[in-house]
Amino acid sequence: MQLPQNGVPTTELPPVRWQKSRRSNPSGNCVELAELPDGAGIAVRNSRHPEGPALIYTVDEIAAFVLGARDGDFDHLITDWCHRRN
């Protein structure tokens, strides 16, 4: 499977339905994901910059990230960030 180039402007992607987390806040600090047609991958973009660039990942790469996040693999990044803010 040939993935689109990473860092592609979202205007160059086929029409997709972007989705963000229910945990997103009104200040626009959101990451949005969209499934590309025909299982060609998952696009990821910053909601504050909807025209791009979008990073493109395989479904397996996104699954590894989501499952790792669910398992707490990245909790230290948030914990460290929270300590620096206080």
C-alpha positions in Angstrom: 0.0 0.0 0.0 1.4 3.4 -1.0 0.7 6.1 1.6 0.4 9.8 0.6 3.4 11.8 1.4 3.7 13.0 5.0 3.3 16.7 5.6 0.7 17.0 2.8 -1.7 20.0 2.8 -5.1 18.7 3.8 -6.5 20.4 0.7 -4.5 17.8 -1.4 -6.2 14.9 0.4 -9.4 13.2 -0.9 -12.6 14.3 1.0 -12.5 12.8 4.5 -14.4 13.2 7.8 -12.2 14.7 10.5 -12.8 13.7 14.1 -11.4 15.0 17.3 -11.5 13.7 20.8 -14.4 14.4 23.1 -11.7 15.6 25.5 -10.8 18.5 23.2 -11.4 21.9 24.6 -12.9 25.1 23.1 -9.5 26.8 22.9 -8.6 24.8 19.8 -5.9 22.6 21.3 -7.0 19.6 19.3 -5.6 16.9 17.2 -7.9 15.5 14.5 -7.8 12.2 12.7 -9.4 11.0 9.5 -9.6 7.7 7.8 -8.3 7.9 4.2 -10.4 6.2 1.5 -9.8 2.5 0.8 -7.9 1.9 4.0 -4.9 3.9 2.7 -4.1 5.1 6.2 -5.0 7.6 8.9 -4.4 11.4 8.5 -3.6 13.5 11.5 -3.8 17.3 11.7 -3.7 20.2 14.1 -7.2 21.6 14.4 -5.8 25.2 14.6 -4.3 24.7 11.1 -7.0 22.7 9.2 -5.3 23.2 5.8 -2.3 21.2 6.9 0.1 19.8 7.0 -1.4 16.4 7.7 0.8 13.5 8.8 -0.2 10.2 7.3 0.1 6.9 9.3 -0.8 3.3 8.6 -3.7 1.8 10.6 -1.1 -0.4 12.4 0.9 2.7 13.4 -2.2 4.5 14.8 -3.2 1.3 16.6 0.2 1.0 18.3 0.0 4.6 19.4 -3.6 4.4 20.7 -3.0 1.1 22.5 0.3 2.4 24.0 -1.5 5.5 25.2 -4.3 3.3 26.7 -1.6 1.3 28.5 0.0 4.4 29.9 3.2 4.4 27.8 3.1 8.2 27.4 1.7 9.2 30.8 5.1 10.6 31.8 4.9 13.2 29.0 1.7 14.6 30.5 2.9 14.3 34.1 6.1 16.2 33.3 4.1 18.9 31.4 1.7 19.3 34.3 4.6 19.7 36.8 6.3 22.3 34.6 3.1 24.4 34.5 2.6 24.5 38.2 
